[in-house]
Amino acid sequence: MKNKRIYICEDSAEGIFTAIYDAWSSRYGHEYNRIEVSMNNENGINLELFSEYIYVKTDEEKAVKVAKAIKEKISMEAYDMVCHGIWSEKAEKADIVYRFLILGFSMGAKVVNHLANDTVMSLFEMNRNVSNEVHHFLGFLRFKEINNHILLAKINPKNDIVRLIAPHFSDRLSNGNFIIYDEKRKTSIVHKAGFPWIYTIGEHLNLDKAGNFSNAEEEFQSLWKTFFETIGIEARTNHKLQRNNLPLRFRNHMTEFNK
């Protein structure tokens, strides 16, 4: 029996697609290959005995070839499903995408509806989880104005969704300067009035120098908290229903829940 080959790649669409390209072109055998994303944590990767580890360097040309093959040989719907799933927090996401493509290149476009298959169902659930979190943050995200008239919002999502919510806010705040900062991943969306938004890595953004809230912001926060506290009917308060509609993890940066 062959030793297992484990491809370690960057946690991005380009990185995962490059690893899929390398694993596929190796002709080593899909059943002996596995793809993992490199996790930026203290524990790193748990090494397995009798396994060969291959560290993949992201290659845009290879990634483009894989993306093109998915669109042409499976479907655009499958491509969107894969790309959306890649933003998931799930540690096994890279290998799930790999297994999905093995099946997809065999079945064609109908693979997206083959939910009886565990791999397809896993990718479907990853998509649903990402989409649900995006939907929540479109409603729950709160901006605060700092002294230099920049709107700042901090989020701490489970999935890597900051780039998925960026188009919504850049469209609605096209004439505004704003930053959406992912505290968990130290990444940001930065939008300058009249320009397209850009994605930045944490070390390029020093939030400690961002400044204090503007006077207007403090006044509006006070008014909003007063409104929130007085609008409710105490006799009809239902904390369980409130938690179902607005989970606790979304409240850390919401003005109305900050005392």
N, C-alpha and C positions, 0 to 999 in steps of 0.2 A: 504494500500500500504506500502511496506517495505521502510525503509530509505535506501539511497544509501550508499554503502561501497566504500571508496576510498583508494586504496592501494598506499602508498608512498614508492618508492624504489630508490635505488642507480642508478645513470645514467651510467649504464654499461650493457653489454649483460647478465652477471651473475645476476645482480640486477633485471633486467626486467624479466628474465626467472624465478627467484625465486618468484616474485610477481604473475606471471601468474600461477605458480604451486599452490601458496597459495589461489588465487582467485578461481581457478578451483576446488581444493579439498574441498573448503568450502561448495560447493553445495548451495550457497546462491541464485544463479540465475545470469547468465551472464548479464541480462538486468539491474541488480541492482549494478553490480560491475563496477569500473573504476580504471585504473592504471595510475599513474602519476610518473614522475621522480622528485626527490628532486632537486630543482634549487638552485644553490649557488649564490643567488643575494640578494639585500637588501629587495626586496619586499616579498621574500619567496613564500609561497603558499597562494592563496586566499581561505580562509576557507568558506565553504558553510553551510548554516543552514540545520538542519535535516539530516546531513550526518555523518557517522561514519568513522573516519580516522584510518587506520591501518598502522603503520610504519614497513616496511619489512626489516628484517635483511638478508643480502645476504647469501645464503647457496649454496655452490658449488655442493653438492650432488643433491639438487632439480633442480638446473640449468642444470646439466648434463642429468637428466631424461627428462626434457622438450626438450633439444636439440636432444636427441636420439629419442624421440617420433616424432618430426618434420621430421627428416631424414627417419624414418621407415614408418610412417603412412601418410605422405604427399609426400615429395620428397626432394632430395638434393638441387634441384633448389630453392624450397621454403625456405629451411634453409639458403642458401646463400642470398636470397632476404631479409629475415628477419634480418640477421646479418648485411648486408650492410645498411639497413634502420635504424638500431639502432644508427649508427654514425651520423644521421641527426641532424640538429639544431632544428627541429620542436618540439615544446613543447608537442604536443599530440602524439608523436611517440610511447610511451609505450602502450597507449590504442589502437592505430591503429594496432600495432603488435598483441595485445590480440584479437581484433576483426577479424583480418586476420586468426589467428589460429583457432578460433571458426569455421569460414567458411571452413578453410582448412581441419580440421579433419572430416568435413562432406562431402566435395567435393572430397578430395584427390588431386592428382598431378595436375589436370586440373585447380585448383584454380588460379594458377599463370597467366593464360590467361583470367581470368574472369574480364576483365578490365571495363566491364559495371557496376560492383559493386563499389560503392564509396570508400569502405575500401581498396579494392585491388588496385584501381587507386591511392589512396593516398600513399600507400606503394610503388607502381611503381614510382611515381613522386619523393618520397624521395630518392629512389635508383638512379634515373636519376640525381638528383641534386648533390648527393654525388659523383657519378661517374664523372660528368662534372667537379666538383671542383678538384678532384684528377687529372684528365687529365690536367687541367690548371696548377696545381702546379708542375707536372712533367716537364713542359716546362718553367715555369716562376720562379721557385725557384732559388735564387742566393746565393751561398756560398761566404764567405769572410774569408781569412786566418788571424788569429790572431797570436800574437808573439810566442806562444808556438806551432806553426805549427798545430793547430787544425782548421778545417774548420767549420765556424759557419753560420747558416742560420736562420733567423727569419721569421715567417709567422703569419698571423692573419686570419685564415680561418673561414668561417661561420659554417661549419660542423666540427666535430671532426675527421679529416682525417689524422692526423700526423702518426698514425700507419699503415694507408693504403698506404702511400707513402714510408715508411721506407724500405720495401723489394727492391724497385726499386733502391734506392740510395745505400743501403748496398751491392747490387750485383755489381753495377758499380763502387763503391768506396771501394771495399773489403779490399784494402791495405791502406786505409786512416782513420784518426781519425776525426770524425765529429759529430756535434750536430745540430739537427733541433729543434728549440724552438717555441712552440705555445704560442704567447704572450697573447692571449685571455683566454686560459685555464691554463696557467702556467704549461704546460707539455712539455716533451722533448723526443726525440729519441737520444740516445747516442750510438755511434759506435766506438769501439776500433779496430784498424787494426788487421785483422785475427780472430776476435771474432764476435759472433752474436750480433745484436743490442739489446739494452734494452730500456724499456719505463720507464721514471721517472716522478715523480710529482714535481712541481715547487720548493718547499721548499728545495729540495735536490740539486738544481743547482743555484749557485750564479753567474749570468752573469756579475755583476759589477766587479768581480775578474778575468774575462776572459782575460783581457789585451787589448792592442791597436792593430790596424792592423799591420801586418808585413810590412817591407819596400817594399817587392815584391808585396804585395797586393795593396798598394797605387799606385805603378807604373802601375800595370795592370788595376786598376780602371781608372786611367787617360787615358791610351791607349784605353780602351774600350769606354769611354765617347767620346773621339775624333773620334773614328771610327763611333760610332752611330750618331754623329752630322754631319759627313761629307759624309756618305754613301747615305743619303737621297737626293732626288731631290726636292728642295724647291717648284718648280712650280707644282709638283705633290703631294704635301702634302695633305693628307685627314684625318683630325683629327677625324671625325665621324667614318670612317671605322677603324681607329686605335683603337678607344675606343670600338668598337664592337668586334674586335679581341683580344684586351688586355684591359679589364675593368680597370677603375681607381683604384679600391680597391686592385689590385694585384701589383701596382707600388711602394708602400711605401718602399719596401726593394729591389727594383731592381736598380742596380748600374747606369744604363743608364738614369734613371729618377731622380736621386738624384743630385741636383746641388751643 
